[in-house]
Amino acid sequence: MSDISSILIVHTRRIRDCSHIKRYLEKAGIMSVVAPAKRRTDCSSGNCYSDFGCYIKVKNIKKENVREEVWRPLNDKFNFTATSVFHRK
């Protein structure tokens, strides 16, 4: 498999550090690098709140499989409020 990498930037109110996401990915057998991202503040609903964010880099998962193999299980567990996904070759 070629050296493909995907970067997910996720935000959630359910965690306060990225170690929970890292452990979840390790248990699922997904090699990753996980680091804190800048907090996101949302005031669009009239009630401001702040979400904790994490950068997640996964390698050697085809970009068409990232949603099902990485994002969906993580989102089911951590209920993300915002997500961005980038793919690199």
C-alpha positions as CSV (number, residue, x, y, z in Angstrom):
1,M,0.0,0.0,0.0
2,S,1.3,3.5,-0.8
3,D,2.1,6.0,1.9
4,I,-1.4,7.6,2.2
5,S,-2.2,9.8,5.2
6,S,-5.4,11.5,6.3
7,I,-5.7,14.2,8.9
8,L,-8.9,14.7,10.9
9,I,-9.4,17.8,13.0
10,V,-12.2,17.1,15.5
11,H,-14.0,19.0,18.2
12,T,-16.2,17.7,21.0
13,R,-17.6,18.6,24.4
14,R,-17.3,15.0,25.6
15,I,-13.5,15.0,26.3
16,R,-10.9,17.3,27.8
17,D,-7.8,15.8,26.3
18,C,-6.8,13.7,23.3
19,S,-5.5,10.7,25.1
20,H,-9.0,9.2,25.1
21,I,-9.1,9.3,21.3
22,K,-5.6,7.9,21.0
23,R,-6.5,4.9,23.3
24,Y,-9.7,4.2,21.3
25,L,-7.8,4.1,18.0
26,E,-5.0,1.9,19.5
27,K,-7.7,-0.6,20.7
28,A,-9.2,-0.6,17.2
29,G,-5.7,-1.4,15.7
30,I,-5.4,2.0,13.9
31,M,-2.0,3.5,14.0
32,S,-2.2,7.3,14.6
33,V,-0.6,10.4,15.8
34,V,-3.0,12.5,18.0
35,A,-2.3,16.0,19.3
36,P,-4.3,18.8,20.9
37,A,-5.9,21.3,18.5
38,K,-7.1,24.8,19.3
39,R,-10.3,25.1,21.1
40,R,-13.4,26.1,19.1
41,T,-15.9,28.5,20.4
42,D,-19.4,28.5,18.9
43,C,-22.0,31.2,19.6
44,S,-24.3,30.6,16.6
45,S,-27.1,29.3,18.8
46,G,-27.0,32.3,21.1
47,N,-25.4,30.3,23.9
48,C,-21.7,30.3,23.6
49,Y,-19.7,27.1,24.3
50,S,-16.2,25.9,23.9
51,D,-15.2,22.5,22.4
52,F,-11.9,20.7,22.9
53,G,-10.1,19.8,19.7
54,C,-7.7,17.1,18.5
55,Y,-5.6,16.6,15.3
56,I,-5.6,13.0,14.3
57,K,-3.2,11.7,11.6
58,V,-3.8,8.2,10.3
59,K,-1.6,6.5,7.7
60,N,-2.3,3.8,5.1
61,I,-6.0,3.9,5.1
62,K,-7.5,4.7,1.7
63,K,-9.2,8.0,1.7
64,E,-12.5,6.4,0.6
65,N,-12.3,4.2,3.8
66,V,-11.5,6.9,6.3
67,R,-15.1,7.8,7.0
68,E,-16.2,4.3,7.8
69,E,-13.0,3.0,9.4
70,V,-12.0,6.0,11.4
71,W,-14.4,8.9,11.5
72,R,-17.7,7.1,12.0
73,P,-16.6,4.9,15.0
74,L,-14.9,7.9,16.6
75,N,-18.0,10.1,16.1
76,D,-20.3,7.4,17.5
77,K,-18.1,7.3,20.7
78,F,-17.2,11.0,21.1
79,N,-20.1,12.9,19.4
80,F,-18.1,15.5,17.5
81,T,-19.5,19.0,17.1
82,A,-17.2,19.8,14.2
83,T,-14.9,17.8,11.9
84,S,-12.5,18.6,9.0
85,V,-10.8,15.9,7.0
86,F,-7.8,16.3,4.7
87,H,-6.1,13.6,2.6
88,R,-2.4,13.6,1.5
89,K,-0.4,11.4,-0.7
